Each structure stands twice: as C-alpha cells, then as structure tokens.
Amino acid sequence: MGIRVAVAGASGYAGGELLRLLAGHPEFALTTATAHSQAGRPVAAVHPQLAGLDLVFAATDPATLADADLVFLALPHGQSAALAAALPGTVRVVDLGADHRLHDADAWARYYGGAHAGAWTYGLPELPGRRAEIAAAHRVANTGCYAVATTLALAPLIAAGAVRPDDVVVVAASGTSGAGRAAKAHLLGSEVMGDLSPYKVGAHQHVPEIKQASGATGLSLTPLLAPMPRGILATVTAVPTGTVDPRAVLAQAYADAPFVHLLPEGRWPHTAATAGSNSAHLQVTVDVDTGRVIVVSAIDNLGKGAAGQAVQNANLMVGLPETTGLSVFGVAP
C-alpha cells in the first residue's frame, strides 16, 4: 500500500495542492483528508481540479489521523501545535503552519501572539546540513512562502560574507492564494484585479523567520498583493562587502540543489515560469548606482512555498529521494 499519509486542513489552497501532489506520488498512499466546515463533503466538490479522487473530508481530530505513517498539517497559524501534540510520537508530521518555525519565544509573541509551542527541525533542505537533519526528524516545520523566496536568495551570500547582514531590504509580490481561501472582501476579484497593494508593511510575520534562517540581523520586508492566483516574486537587496562574487557564491551553493536554478546572466525570474513546480528561480546583479547586490527570486507560493516543499521534506523524512513525486518544471502558458 505504500507509506500512508493524511492531510489535516485539506480544504484550503495549500491543502488542495498537497492532495494533488500526494495523489500522484509513487510511494505515498493518500488515505485521509480532513477539514472543519467542509467535513462530510467529497473532496472533488471542494477541489474540482481533483475530480476522480475518491475521498470524503473527515473531521479534523487526532483519532482520524493517528493511523497514518505521516501527517501533513495545513492548518491556520496557531492551530497545529495542539493537534500535533495529540498524535502518537511514532507518526511523522510536517507542519505547514508557523507554530513550530521560530526558536525565539519573544519573536513568536511579537508577531503571532499566544503561547510559543517550541521549535521543530526547520524544513528548508537547501540550507547547509539541513537535509540530514530533516531525514532524522519525526517533526518538521515547513517554511513560510516569503521566507523560502528570500532565504534562498540571501542565506548563501551572508554565510559567505558576500553581503552585510544588517541592511537587507526585501520587496515581494504574492498571489492571492497566499492569503488563504477564507472569504475576505479585500480578496474579491473586483478588489484585486487591476490593482497592486501593500500590506503588513514593516510588520510581516515572516521577518523573524527569515532572519533566523538566513543569518540577517536587520531586514525590512514590504509585501505586495498582486492580481494573480499564485506565485511570489521577491527582490532582495543588501550591501556588498566587496570581497566575494555574489554570483559565484549562489552558483556554488546550489550546484547540487535539484529545485534551485540560478538562471543564465541576463535572464530574469518571473512567477509564471515556476507555476505548478517545486522550483525556485534566481538571478543576481549589482546595482550600477548604489552598488547594492540585488537578487530576484521567483517561486510558486503553493509549490516551493508550501505544498511542494512539504512533500520534499516528507520524502527526506521517510528515506526517499527528495525529488520523488515533484516536478522541477513549471506549467505554461
């Protein structure tokens, strides 16, 4: 039957993408999908792209999930910790929420509020030494979407001393699926189409996660809501030290990373090229006026930014090649 997997919170966008990837995975057997308000409905009635997937949403409770070998938690922030704590210790868990990403309890309280549930192994395999840690872990905290796009662009440069860690500026545009599936007036088509708007300026919850993962000590993030369903395009700038070639650093860092592609010089990342994939596209240059290093990063926020990353982590946790069931190629047009 393969490795039995379950998805909690499967009625949302990230949950639906997880179901799509798991249904086509050669080694995972998708046995259970749970939801709250959608419990009792066929999965295909909520996710029409999954027509033919013969599953009905069950209620989200520990007993429903305990028989799985591995559970994905695609729940709102703050709701994963209690459910995970109630699962048997033998069940491997990948949490797509933020509950277990941060080591600093004060940072959790500042950006999320409530009690800090403690940190799990951080699920970004491309960080040095992280693949082995994920492979040995029973509980893994999946990365945030802005955190993936920014950390992949920034972490190798800081680690190599190519840029200063204290003055990083990020401007990143995200598709509307990043805000979840709940009905919200500002996400209506009439509000989003033909518009580009900032939100959580100077106070986005992924800032402490990015700093923790990348080594940055000072970081300003301005998120933008873009009129597209999926994708993130992040522009990351930092002050160079003047001693290390940033392109050479990124090329070396990702030479053996199957999902991270440093594009040829002159070719710039764009979100459509990563749609439907688990890939990240990077390009780097130096600003001719200020001398700042600029790295542009593109991902699918539901792929490398959520569900694809979760499957990549799960593959490592159960001893499979990290690419199993995942595509490096996007869907276009």
N, C-alpha and C positions, 0 to 999 in steps of 0.2 A: 504493500500500500504506500510505501514511501514514508517520509517524515511528516507527521500530522501537524498541521498548522491551523491556527484560528486567528481571526481579526476582530478585535473589540472596537466599536465605534466605526463600523464599516459602511455606514450610510452617508458619510461625508465625502468630500472630494478626494482627500488623501486615502481614505478607506476604500473608495471605489477603485482608485488606481492600484492599490495593493491587491484587491481582488482580481483585477485584470492580469497583473503580473503573476500572481500565485496560481491562477487558473491555467496558465501556460507554462508553469515551471516544471521541468522534467523530474525533479526529485521531491518536491513538496506536494503533499496531498491536502488540499483545502477542505477542511471538514466542518468548520463553523464560522459563521459571520454573525456578529451581534450588533444591536442598535438599541436606542432608547425609544423614541416616539414611533419609529418605524418597525418595531418588533412585531412579528407575525406576518409581515408583508413579504412577498417574493423579492429576492434581490434584484431581479430584472425589472421589477415595477419601479424601483427607485433609481437603478442604474441601467437605462435601456441599452447602453452600449454592451451590456453583459447578457444579452438575450441568449438563452440556451444554457446558462449557468443555473443548475437545478439546486438552488439553496433558498431557504427562507430565513429571514433575520430572526434570531433568538434574542431573548432579553439578555442584557449585559450583567452577568453575575459570575462570581468565581467558580461555582459548580459547573456552569456551562462550559467554561474554558479549561478546567483542570485536567481533562483527558488529553489535551493536545501536548505534543512534544515541544512546540514553540508557539508563543503567543505574541502577536503584534498589537500594541495599544495605540489606537488612532483617536484618542480622546482629547477633549479640550484641556488646556493647561490647568493643572491643579486637581485633575480627576484621576490621574493614572496611579498615583502613589498608593492610595488605599486599596485599589483593586490588585495591584501587583503584590502588595504585602499579604494578601489573602490567598495567593496562588501557591501551590506546592513549590518548595525550593528546587525540585528536580525539573520544573518547567522553565525552559529558556524564554526570556522576554526581551523584546525590542520595543522601547517606548518612543513613539513619535512626538510626544508632548515634551514640555520643558521641565517636567517635575524633577528629573534627576541629572540635568546637564551641569548645573553650577556647583562648584565646590564652596563658594563663599555664601554663607547663610545671610549675611547682611545684604549682599547683592540681590539675592532672591527676594528678600523682604522689600527692598527698594523698588525693584522693577515688577515684581509679581504680587507680593503681599502674601500673608499667611505663613504657616509653618513650613520650614525647609525640610524636605524629605530625604536629604542626603544625596550624594553624587554616585552615579554608576560609571562604568567604563564609557568613555566618550567615543561615539561611533563615527569617526571620520578616518577611514582606513589609510588615507594618503598622508596623514601626519606620521613623522618618523617613529618607528617602533609600535605603531598602533595596531597594525594587522595582527601581530602576535597577541597583544592584549585582548583584542576583540575575540580572537579564536579561543582564548582561555576563559572567557567570561560567560556567565549564565545570565547576566543582566546588562543590557547595553542601552545607553541614552542616545537616540538618534539626534542628529544635528538639526538646528533651525535652518530655514531656507536662506535667509540673508547671511547667516553665519557660514554656510557652505561656500557661497559665491565669493564672500570676502576673504575668508580664511585661506582658501586655495590660492587666491591672488597674492596674499600678504605674508603668510607664515614662513615660506622658504626665504623670502627677502630679509625678514627680521632675523631669522635664525642664522643667516649667512653674514649678517652685518652690512647688508647692502643698503638698507634704509634705516632711518631713525625710528624707534618705536613710539616716540612721544608726540608725534604730529601726523596722524593719519586721518584723512578725510575721505568719506565714502558717500557717494550719491547713487542710489539704486532704485530702479523702477521694477515693480512687480505686477503681475497679472492679478485679476480679481479673485481667482481661486485661492490665493494666499490668505484671504480674509475668511475662508470657510464658507459653508453652504447655508448658514442661517440667514433668514430673510432680514435684510437691513436696507433702509431707504437709500443710503448713500451708495449702495452697490447695484441699484436698479439700472437696467440698460440705459434708460433715459438720462440718468445722472452721470454715468461713466463714459458713454460714447462721446467722442469729440472733446474729451477733457483729459487733463493731466494734473493731478493734485497731490500735494504733500500731506503726510500725516505722521503723528507721533514724532514731530521734529525735535531733535535734541533729547529724546527720552524713549527711544525704542528699546524693547526688552532684549533684543539680540546683542546689544552693545557689550554687556559683561561677558556673554558667551564668546563673542569674537575676540575680546581682549584675552580671555582665558586660553582660548585655543591658538591664537596667533602670536602671542607674546607682546602685542601692542600695549602701551601704557597710557596713551592718550588717543581717543578715537571719537570723531564726530560723524554720525550717520544720519543722513536725510533720506528717508524712504519716500517713494513716489508711487501712487496708484495709477497704473497705466490701463488704457482701454483695450485690454486683451485678456483672454481667459487664463493663460498660463505663461510662465517664463519669468526670469529675473535677469536684468542687465545691470551689473554693478561696475561703477567706475571708482577705482581705489587709487588714491594718490598719497605719496609720502616723500619726505625729504631724503635725498640720497646721501650716503656717507662719502661718496666719491672714490671708493676704493674697490668696488666689486661691480661687475657687469650684471645688471638685473636679468637680462635675457638668458645669460649662461646659467644663472642660479636656477631659474624656473625650468630650463631645459633639463638640467641635471636632476632636479627634484622629482620630475615627473617622467623621466625616461622609461621607467618600468610601470607606470600607472596606466592601466588599460582604459580608464574613463576620463583622464585629464589630457587635453590636447592643447599644446602651445602652437598656435597657428603660424604659418609662414609669415614673415615680415610683410607688412602692408595689407594683410587680410584681417579684418576686424570681426570679433564675435557679434552675433545677433541671435535673438531668442528663438526665432523660427527654426534655426539650424539644430537646436538641441531639443525641440519639442518631441515628446514621446520616448526620449532616450535617457540613459543614466550618465550622460557625458557632461563635462564642463569644458567650455572653450575659452582660452586665454590669449590675450595679446598684450605686449608691453612696449612702452616707448618712454622717451624723456621729453618733457615739455621744453620747447625751444626758448620760451620766455623766462620761466621761473626755475627751470632745471629739475622740477619735481619728477619723480618716477610715477608713471601712470600705467596701471594695469586694468584692463577691461575684462570682465568675466561674465559669461552667459551660461545659465543652466535652465532646465525645466524645473520650476519650483515644486511640481508634483513628482518629478523623477529624482534627479540627484538631490533635490531639496527636500524630499520626503519619502515617498514610497519606494523608489528605486534604491535610494541609499539604505533604507531599512532592509530590503532584500539582500543587498550587497553585504550588510553586516550579518544578517542571518546566515547567509552562505558560509561566511568565515566561522561563525559560531558552531556550525554542525560539520565542519571539515570539508566543505565543497569549494571548488574554485570560485572566487568572488564574482566572476562574470556570469555564473550559471543563471539562466533564465532572464538575462538582462541584455539590452541592446546598446551598443555604442553609437548607433546611427539614429539620427532624427527622422521625423516624418515630414515630408514637404511635397507640394506646397501646403 
